[in-house]
Amino acid sequence: MSKNLLNVNSIPNQQRAIDATQAAGRIATESAQAIAQINQQATQELAALIQKRVSDLMKTQDPSIAFEYVHAKVLQDAAKEVTRYHQQLLKVLKTGNKELADIAEAMIQESKADFIHFVNDATDNAPIGSEAYVSVFKTSFNNALQNFEFIRTTMADSFANFGKSVENVSNLANPKGASKK
């Protein structure tokens, strides 16, 4: 009977894990779609810009004017487009990272709460005379709780470090004082 009770109690946990996995999959899919859309838009805009610039360049007869035009217009426009493209990608990555961090944090907190509930049920219903076993069990439980906290902290640090990496890349790509489009 307790085996059936344990199986019935695990169903909500399994459903939460399924829901979290589906949410993470949704975030990954949405991020991939956003990146694909950014890539498609950037390709179309770059192709149109190149076509326009080549057309303008073909009208120029003087090589020095053509060189100045390439330097002043083509290269600067390309740099602006690359920076804008880069910023769009970084925004998608930061948003997805935050959503995944939130899901992971919620899963860890739910698992911790479930574990506490399990231990409390087990120790509250322990037979008389099993106090020594309950004490060992609770000591092990407290160690496990510390591991939960370690996992949570490590996970939070990992997501924060990824966010900082994205921010650093963003800062390198768009230094202060550079104009934004």
Stockholm file with secondary structure:
# STOCKHOLM 1.0

chainA/1-181         MSKNLLNVNSIPNQQRAIDATQAAGRIATESAQAIAQINQQATQELAALIQKRVSDLMKTQDPSIAFEYVHAKVLQDAAKEVTRYHQQLLKVLKTGNKELADIAEAMIQESKADFIHFVNDATDNAPIGSEAYVSVFKTSFNNALQNFEFIRTTMADSFANFGKSVENVSNLANPKGASKK
#=GR chainA/1-181 SS CHHHHHHHHHHHHHHHHHHHHHHHHHHHHHHHHHHHHHHHHHHHHHHHHHHHHHHHHHTCCCHHHHHHHIIIIIIHHHHHHHHHHHHHHHHHHHHHHHHHHHHHHHHHHHHHHHHHHHHHHHHHTCCTTCHHHHHHHHHHHHHHHHHHHHHHHHHHHHHHHHHHHHHHHHHHHSCTTCCCC
#=GC SS_cons         CHHHHHHHHHHHHHHHHHHHHHHHHHHHHHHHHHHHHHHHHHHHHHHHHHHHHHHHHHTCCCHHHHHHHIIIIIIHHHHHHHHHHHHHHHHHHHHHHHHHHHHHHHHHHHHHHHHHHHHHHHHHTCCTTCHHHHHHHHHHHHHHHHHHHHHHHHHHHHHHHHHHHHHHHHHHHSCTTCCCC
//
